[in-house]
C-alpha cells in the first residue's frame, strides 16, 4: 500500500490516551466510519466491542459505541475480554465487525483500537484505509435520524462462551488433573478466563497479577516480564508457568526450573508434534524476520521450512491464509494455530503445549532443550529521519561486511520500528562477543550516515 496512513499502524491504532490519535473524538469518528463501511441495504451492521482493563478503556468504549449507534449500527458490548476472544465472538455471534480497545503489552497510559472482520480475521490494509478516509472525510458523515439510532446492548455470559470454545479445542480424552500451573495474567484481559479454563480442565492453578486496577496492566508482570511467573513456578513447585500480556494474545512460558521459554521454542515444540501426527500443513512454519536462527535450524532437521514475514502477527496470518499453512507466530509470544483460531491466542497456545506435554510424558524443559537458540543482540537507536536502508551508504557497507563475517552461521537484520522513530539492529551468531561488536559496527555506519538523533 502506497497510501499514507494517519491512524493505522502495524497492529491497528495506538498511542497515548487523550493524545492524537487516541482521543475520544477519533474513537467517535471511528465508530461512525466502521458502521458506514460495513453498512448494507438489508440491515444495520452489528458491531461487537470489547476492551482490556486499562483506565482509559471505558472512555473509548463509550465514544466508539456512540459513533456506531449514531450512524444506525447496533452495538454489542462484551466488556473486558482478551483480544482473541473478540475475534472468536465476532465470528461466532455473526457480528459484521469486532473492535478491541487495547494497547496489548504497552503500559496503562497507552491505548489502542483494532478491528476484526466478520470472519474473525484482522482487517486488510484496504479496509483500514477506507475507514481512515471516512474518518477524515471533508464531508460530514451521514447520521441516522431519530428513529434510526442503533441499539446498544451488553452481551451476557461472554466469558462462558469463550471458555467453552477453548475447552472444545483440547482433546476430550485427556485433562490436566495432577498438573500444577502458575499463571500471570498481567493485570489484564485474561485475569478471569485463563484460570477458569485451566481449573475446569482439572489443573491446580496458582495465579498472580490478577487484580487489575486500571493502572497496573503489564507493570512488571506478564509476558513482558516472565521472570515473575518463573519465580512463582520455583516457589510453588509448578510444572509450568504461563505469562500472558495485557490483551491475552501473547504467551511466554517458564519451565519447571524457572527457565524462560519464548515463542520460538513454542513453535518448535508444536511443529515437531504436528509433524509426528501428520498435521503440519504445507510442511512449513510461518514466523517473522525476528525469529531465531536456532528455530530455523531445528525445523530444517525435521524437514520443515521456516518462512519469514515482516514483523507483525497480521502478516504471519496473511501468509498462512494465502498458502494454507496452519502454524505460525512470533518470538514475542504471538502463536497462531489456524486449525483452532483466527489470530494469536495465548490461552490456546498454552493448551497446545500442555497437550504435547501430556501426550509425550515430557517436562517442558525436556521439550525446549531440543532447540539450540543462537545468541541474539538487539540494539535500538533513535533516528531523525527514515530513508531506505539501502540508500544509506555507510550502513549498507557495514551490513554487507557483517554478512561476510557471519556467513551461514549468523544473521543481521536492520529495520525501522513500525511504531516509533527508532532503527533496530539485530544480529545472531554463535559468538556473543563477536555479534555485539558487529552490531556496534552497523550503528557506527548509521551514525556516519547522519540520521542518529543526538541530545
N, C-alpha and C positions, 0 to 999 in steps of 0.2 A: 504494500500500500504506500503510495507516494503522498497521499493527502496528509497534511499536518494535523496532528492530534492536539487538542486543547484540554481534554479531560481524561480519556482512556490511556492507560499505560500497558505494561506487560500483563498485569492482572487486575483489570478494572480501573477504578478511580481511587486515588489515595492521597492523603495529605493531613496536615494539622487541622484538628477540629476548629471550626469557626474562621478558618483562613481558606482562601480560594485554592483548590476547587471544592473543598469540603465545607460548604456553608449550607444553611437551611434553605436559602434561596435556590441554590443549584439543585438540592435534593428535590425541592418542589417542582422545579423545571424538568428534572429527570423523570419524576413520576408522571408528569403530563406527556413527556416525549415518548416514554416507553409504552404508555397506553395508546397514544396515537399510532405508533409504529405497528403495534400488534392488533389494532382495531380491524374488524371486518364487518361486512354488511349484515351478517347473521345475528351477532350478539356482541355485547361489550366484552372486552377482554378481562380475564380473571388474572390478577397479579398476586402471587404469593410472596410475602415479605417476612424475613427473619433477620436476626441480629445476634451479635455476641454480647458479652457482659460489660463492655466499656461504658463509661458515664455518659458519653455523648450519643449513645445508640438510640435511646427513645426520642431525642430531638430530631434526628434524621429519619427515624421510622415514621414519626407523625407528619413530618414535612413531606416525605415521599408519598405516604398514604393519602395526604390531602391532594397532592398532584394527581394521583391516579383517580380518586373519586371525583375531583372537579372536572375531569375530562371524560367522565362517564364509565370509567373502569370499576371493577369490583375488587376490593382489597381483601386478601386472605392473610391475616396475621398469625404467625406461629410462634412469636416471641423469641426467646433465647434458644437457639438450636445451632449445631455445627454446620458449617458450610456444606459438607457432603449430604447432610440431611435435607437441606433446602433443595439440592439438586434432585435427590430421590423424591421428595414430596411434590416438587413441581411436576414431575412426570406422573407420579402415582395418582395425584389428585387432579390431573388433567388441567392444570393451570396453563395459561398461554405464555407466561414467563414467570421466573422466580428472581427475587432480589435478596442479596445478602448484604447487610450493613456490618462491615468488619474491616479491620486493618490487620487481620491474620496474626503474625508474630510480632508486630510492632507494639510500642508502649501505648498506654491508655490515651495519651494526648493526641494520637493519630486516630483517624478512622478512614473507612473506605466504602465503596459501593461497587458490587459486581453483579452481573446478571447471568441467568441461565435461560435457555430456550425451553420450549415445551417438552423436548425430549430429555431434558436434564443435562445437556451439554452446554458449555460456555458459548457465548455468542461469537460468531465470526467477526473479523475485522470490519467487514462491510456493514454489518448491522450496527455495530458500535458507532461507526462514523455517521450512519443515518440518524441515530439517536442524538449524536452531537450536533448535527446540522439542525435538528428540530429545537434543541436547547438554545442555540444561538441564532435562530431564525429572526430576521428583522421584522417579520410579520407576527403579530400576537397569535399564540396557539389557540385554536378554537375550543372554547369551554362548553360544557353541557348546559342545557337550560335547567331551570329549577326542577323540572320533572325528570331530568335525565341524569342527575347526580348519582354516582355509583354507590354501592353498598360498601360497608366496612365491617368485617366480622372477624372474630377470633376463632381459629380452628381448634376444636377440643382434642385432647389426648394425642398430640403430635409426638410426644415422647414415646408413647406406647407403640404407635405406628412404626417409628424408626427402629425401636428395639426389636420388634417382631421381624422386621426386614433383615436386620443384622443377624439375628439368630437363625433365620432361614438360610443364610449363606454358609453356615457352619454345618459340618456333617452331622446327620441325625443319629448316627451310630456311636458317637463319642461325645464326651462332655469334659469339663475342666475340674471335675472332682479330684481333690487332693493336690491341686496346683495352687501355689501361693503367688499372687501377683501384686506388685507395688505399682500404683498409678499416680501420675502427676497430671492434673487437668489444667494446669497453668492459670488457675482462677478464671477459666474461660468457658466456652460454649459446651464443652463435653462434661462439665462438672456433675451433671446428673445422669446422663445416659451411659457414659462409659462404665462407671462402676456397676450400674444396674444390669447392663448386658452381661458382664462377666459373672456377677452373682447369680443371675438367672441360669447361667451355664454351669453353676455349682463351684466356681472358683472361690478361694479365700482371698479377699481383696483388702489391701491397705492403701488408703487414699491420702494424698497430700495436695495442698493448694487447691481446695475445692470450696473456698469461702469467698467468692467474688464480691467486691465492694464497689466496683466501677472504676477503681484506680489501680488495682493491684494485678491486673491481667498481664501476663508474661513477665512480671517483675521478679527476676532472679529465680525463675522456675520454668517448667515445661520444656518443650523441645529445644528452646534456645539455651537452656541451662540444664542439660540432662544429668549433671553432677548431683543435683538434688534427689532425683529418683534413684540414682545409683547408690547414694548414701543410704536411702531408705531400704533398698534391697539388702545391703550388707547388714543393716541394723536388725531387720526382721527375718533374715534368712530366706527371702523370697526366691522363687525360681526364675523370675524375670521381672524387669521394671519397664514400664511404658510411659513415655513422656509425650504429651500432645502439645500443640501450640494453641493460641487463643481461639481460633475458629475450628480446630479439630481436623484440618486436612493434612497435617504433618504428624509423623511418628518417628521418634528416636527411642531406641531400646537400651537397656542395661542388661548384661548377662548376670548370672548368679554370683559372679565375683566382683561386680561393680564396674566392669569394663563397658565402655560405650560402643554401641552397635548402630551404625548410621544407615541411611537409605541405600547406599551401595551394597553394604553387607546384606540388607534385607532382600534386595533384588537378586543377589547371588543365591541366597538360601532358597528363595521361592522359585527361581529359574531352574535350579538343579532338581527340585522336587517335581516341577511341571514337566521337565524333560523325562524323568523316570516314569511319570504317569501318562506320557504322550499327550500332554495338554498344552504345550507351548506352541502357539500358532505361529507359522512363518519361521520357526526356528530362529527367532530373534528377540532381543530385548531393546526397548527404546529408552534412552537416557539423554541427558544434556551434555554439552561440552565440559561441564564441571565434574562429571563423574570420574572416579579414579581409574587410572590405567590398570590397577590391580583387578578391578571388576572386568575390564575388557580381556585381560589375560586369562582370568578364571573361566569366563564364558567361552573363550577360544578352546580351552581344554575340554569343554563339554560339546564342542562342535556347534556353538551358538554364536551368532553375530551380535555385536553391540552397535546399534545405530544411534547417532548423536544428533540432537537438535539444539537450537539456541535455548538460552535459559528461560524457563517458564513452563509450568506443567501444562498449560494450554497447548503449547507447541508439541509437547510429548504426546498428548492425547490426539492432536490433529494428525500426527504421523501414524499413530496407532490405528486410527479410524480409516485413514486413506489406504492403508496397506494390509489391514486385517490382523494386526498384532494384538496380543491380549495382556502383555506385561510391560510396564514401563514406570519411570519415576525419576526422582532427583536425589542426589546425595543428601540434600537438606531434609529429606523425610517425606516428600510427596510420593506416595506409591499408588499406582493406578492398576487396578485389576478389572479390565473391561468386561470380563465374563460376569462380574458382580456389580460394578458401579460405573458411573459416567465420569467421575472425577476422583482426585486424590482423597482418600478417606482413611484417617488414622486408625479408627477402631477396626475397620475392615482389614487393614494391613496387619494389625495385631492378631486378629483372629486367624489370618492365613499363616502367620508364623507359629502360633500356638498349635494349629493343626499339624504342621510339619513336625514340631517337637513331639507331639503325642504319637503320630504315626511312626516316626523313626525311633522313638525312645531316647533321643539325644538331648542333652542340655544345649542351651543357646550358645554357650562358649564353644562347644564341640562343632556346632554348625558354622559359627562365624570364623573359627580359626582356619577353616579350609581355604579362606580367601586372604591372600597376602596383599595388603594395600601398600602402594608406593608412598614414600614421604611426599608431602604436598605443601607448598608455600603459596600463600595468597597475600599480596600486598596491594593496598588501595591508596591512591593519591588523588587529591583534589586538583581539578583542572579548570582553566579559564575558558577553554574552547574545546570543541569535539570534532576536529577534522577527521576524515577517514584515516584509519591507522596506516594503511598502505601509502598514504601521501606524506607521512612523517619520515623523512629520510634516515635520521639517526636511529629512531625507534625501529624502523624496518630492518636496518643493518644489524642491530643488536639481536632482534628476533631470529634472523637467519643464522647468526653466529651460534645462538643457543641451540637451534635445531641441529646444527652440525655437531656440536659437542655432545648432545644427548642421544642423537640417532633414534633407534627404536626403543631405547631404554629410558625414555622420558618424553615429556610433552611440555609445550609452552602455549599459553593462551593469553592474549591481550585484548581486552574489550572495554567499552564504556559501560557504566552502570545504566540500567534501564530506568532508574528512578531518581538518580542524583548525579551531580557533576563530579563524578569520580572515574578514574581509569583504574581498571583491575588487572593486575599482572599475576597469573597463576602458573606455577611450574611444578612438575612432578619428575622424580628421578630416584635412582637407588641411593644416591649420596645426598644426605640432607644439607650438609655444608655447601656442597657444590651448587645445589639449586638455589640456596639463599644468595650466594654470590652472583649467580646468573640473573636472578630476579633484580638485584641491585643494578646490574649492568643494563638491563632493559629500562629501569627507571632513570638511569643516567642518560640514556638515549632520549627518553621523553623530556627530560629537563633541557637537553641541548636543543630540542625542537621548540622550546619556548612556550609550552602550554601548561606547565605546572603552576599551580596557584601559590603565591608567596604572601605571607603575612606582612 
